[in-house]
Amino acid sequence: MVLSLASPQSAGMRPQSVPLWHETLWPMDWLALRMSPVYYGAGVPRGDGGPVVVVPGFLCSDALLHELHGWLRRIGYTPYMSGIGLNVDCPTETSKRLARTVKRAYAETGRKVRIVGHSLGGMIGRRVSLESPDQVSQLVYLGTPIQGVHTHPAMIAAAQMLASARGLVSRDQCFASGCACDFLEDARRPLSASVRHDAIFTRADGVVDWHDSRETEVRRNHEVGGTHIGLVYNPRAYKALGHILRNRRVA
């Protein structure tokens, strides 16, 4: 999730249609995954053995993506954790750490890398895809606000508190609307034609505005329901991802 610390009014934020407490239902997505045949790869195209790097969202670490990492291995891919640590640092610096992981995956497998990013992780993955199209073949967003930064006010407040506590605002205005780095501007540049990209989103997203989590091309969008947090466990998201990675239509 990409955050702007401008006020909702100054940012032109739309009213949040889904209350933040709805995100407490994410364990239901995890339970549904464990009960679904998709968890074991049923109804999902078999992977081609290629490398897939998974990237966590804001305030999260690779540990949150343990299920997704294991599932990708079960269905036939070579998964990699992002290696970025806890996703709370300047996105530009975090992108550099992800780029090192992508470079390693590319070198170890000899194949271009697919990136699957949750929330802010999708934007960080986009930055790396822009900088290294020779190493990245595909980017899949999970609840990533690719069209804007209309985020729940409570999350904006949390980011502001975090920035103050870490002294980030006084150092480089990271996470602030006046951020001096070029992350947001650069990350919005068009991707190389060689990098396929799709968005998986839910209208019940209680963290980011779901309107912003869609690609401009309708065919690249895949709606799955469930919570924002739960997209990393959602069986419908997993099924969609399995088809997207093999460039097939979702049944």
Beta strands, then each sheet from edge to edge (+ up, - down):
strand 1: 51-55
strand 2: 78-81
strand 3: 113-118
strand 4: 136-142
strand 5: 196-201
strand 6: 221-223
sheet 1: 2+ 1+ 3+ 4+ 5+ 6+
end
